[in-house]
Amino acid sequence: MTLEGSEPEVLTSSLVLGAAEGAVKINTGDILFQLVMFIILMALLKKFAWGPLMGIMKDREAHVAGEISAAENSRQEAKKLLEEQRALLKEARTDGQNLIESAKKQGELQREEIIALSREEAERMKESAKVEIEQQKEKAVAAIREQITSLSVLIASKVIEKELTASDQEKLINDYIQEAGEER
């Protein structure tokens, strides 16, 4: 066997030659050693790498799940607050409308009350004026009666004093009427 070429070719050639020669030797000691080393390596990896790595991954998974849960709770809380704000806004609008309606009704009632009071005041003033007119009328009638009475007494005393002719009587009446008109 001659070794020509590079080293990988050499190994390949020697395996081919060894297999061709029919003597395949299995080195169980090397396999067993490598198997034990592999198991120790796996145990060490599990203890020092895989365990902490899985712990970190579980912690990370728990953290992410907590963040998702917190985000969901925040979303639910925000949704709840939004609904509450909408309800409060709707209630405020309803209250505002009610206040406006109440103010309109109150204004209408006050307007009706003012109109009724004005009508009552006008009626009262009208009645007061009628009463005053009636009193003035009665005073005027009483004054006229008084004047007529005094004129009648005066005429009667004149008639008694002298006997008058029809023309004298007419003249006397006219004089007294004119005299009564001047006194007014």
Helices and strands as residue ranges (DSSP letters): H 7-21, H 28-44, I 45-50, H 51-161, H 166-183
